[in-house]
Amino acid sequence: MQKIGVPQPEQVIKASSMGIVESLKEVNEKVIPLFQEAADYLIDHHKGDQHKALCQTLALLSGHHKEEMQARSLLNGQEDCVTFQLTMEKPFYAVSLVWNILRKLAPENVTQNIKGMRCFKDNTGAVFDVQSVDANRFEDIYEHET
């Protein structure tokens, strides 16, 4: 089982920040000294932590600076869900097999909140959503059991 690596909000932010870094190549060297005073103020504001000052600036430039981004389902876009994928070596013939595996691995209070189960077309796996609050616990349970 693995968390699907399709873009989540954090990945979108990281990609946009790299776009900003690429755009920095367009800044004319002659204008940089005009920002020295503001840069010094920002670094002082962060008690000399240049890295944090730069990260804050990139966050503002990216437009993702007001709040932490919420995880979203890859199946339906619902907030506070993480999509997982379970794959098997051989095809199965009923989704109940997947449910039985999940119920064996995770406690009932986690499995009863699993939503949106979808089987692969070739029946070699399934994807489903787990509540964000249970996602780390779900990963830990699986890694401990395998």
C-alpha positions in Angstrom: 0.0 0.0 0.0 1.3 3.5 -0.8 0.2 7.0 -0.7 -0.5 8.0 -4.3 2.1 10.5 -5.6 -0.3 12.7 -7.5 0.0 16.5 -6.7 -1.2 17.5 -3.3 -1.4 21.1 -2.2 2.1 21.0 -0.7 3.5 19.7 -4.0 1.8 22.5 -5.9 3.3 25.1 -3.6 6.8 23.6 -4.0 6.4 23.7 -7.8 5.2 27.3 -7.7 8.1 28.3 -5.5 10.5 26.8 -8.1 8.8 28.8 -10.7 9.5 31.9 -8.7 13.2 30.9 -8.4 13.4 30.5 -12.2 11.8 34.0 -12.6 14.6 35.5 -10.4 16.9 35.1 -13.4 15.0 38.0 -15.0 16.0 40.5 -12.2 18.4 43.1 -13.3 21.5 43.2 -11.1 21.3 47.0 -11.0 18.0 47.0 -9.1 19.2 44.6 -6.3 20.8 47.3 -4.2 17.5 49.1 -4.0 16.1 46.2 -1.9 19.1 46.0 0.5 17.5 48.0 3.3 14.3 46.0 3.2 16.2 42.7 3.1 18.3 43.8 6.1 15.1 44.7 8.0 13.5 41.4 7.2 16.6 39.4 8.3 16.7 41.5 11.5 13.0 40.8 12.0 13.8 37.1 11.9 16.7 37.5 14.4 19.3 36.9 11.7 17.7 33.8 10.2 18.3 34.5 6.5 16.7 31.2 5.5 13.5 31.9 7.3 13.4 35.4 5.8 13.8 34.1 2.3 11.1 31.4 2.9 8.7 34.0 4.1 9.3 36.1 1.0 8.9 33.1 -1.3 5.6 32.2 0.4 4.3 35.7 -0.1 5.3 35.7 -3.8 3.8 32.3 -4.4 0.4 33.5 -3.1 0.2 30.6 -0.6 0.9 32.5 2.6 -2.4 32.9 4.5 -2.9 29.4 5.9 -1.6 25.9 5.8 -3.0 23.9 2.8 -5.3 21.1 3.6 -4.8 17.6 2.1 -7.4 16.7 -0.6 -8.7 13.5 -1.9 -7.4 12.6 -5.3 -10.7 10.8 -6.0 -13.1 13.6 -5.4 -11.2 16.7 -4.2 -12.7 16.5 -0.7 -10.6 18.3 2.0 -9.0 16.5 4.9 -8.7 13.2 3.0 -5.6 11.3 1.8 -5.9 8.8 -1.1 -4.2 5.4 -0.7 -3.6 2.7 -3.2 -3.5 -1.0 -2.4 -2.1 -3.3 -5.2 -1.9 -7.0 -5.4 0.1 -9.4 -7.5 -3.0 -11.4 -8.7 -6.5 -10.1 -9.6 -9.3 -10.4 -7.1 -12.9 -10.9 -7.9 -14.7 -8.9 -5.2 -14.0 -5.6 -3.5 -14.8 -7.4 -0.2 -11.3 -8.9 -0.3 -9.8 -5.4 -0.1 -12.2 -4.5 2.7 -11.2 -7.6 4.6 -7.5 -6.8 4.2 -8.1 -3.2 5.5 -10.2 -4.4 8.4 -7.5 -6.9 9.3 -4.8 -4.2 9.3 -6.5 -1.2 10.8 -8.8 -0.7 13.8 -12.6 -0.3 13.2 -12.6 3.4 14.0 -10.2 4.0 11.1 -11.7 1.5 8.6 -15.3 2.8 9.1 -14.1 6.2 7.9 -12.6 4.9 4.7 -14.5 6.4 1.7 -14.6 6.2 -2.1 -13.3 2.7 -2.6 -12.6 2.2 -6.4 -11.1 -1.0 -7.9 -8.7 -1.0 -10.7 -10.1 -2.0 -14.1 -8.0 -5.1 -14.1 -8.9 -5.9 -10.4 -5.3 -5.9 -9.2 -5.8 -3.2 -6.7 -8.0 -0.4 -5.3 -7.8 3.2 -4.2 -9.6 4.7 -1.3 -9.6 7.8 1.0 -8.6 7.9 4.6 -9.3 10.9 6.8 -6.2 13.1 7.2 -6.2 12.7 11.0 -5.9 8.9 10.5 -3.5 8.9 7.5 -0.2 8.7 9.5 -1.7 6.1 11.8 -2.9 4.1 8.8 0.6 4.3 7.2 2.2 3.2 10.5 -0.1 0.2 10.9 0.6 -0.9 7.4 4.3 -0.6 7.7 4.3 -2.5 11.0 2.2 -5.3 9.5 4.3 -5.8 6.3 
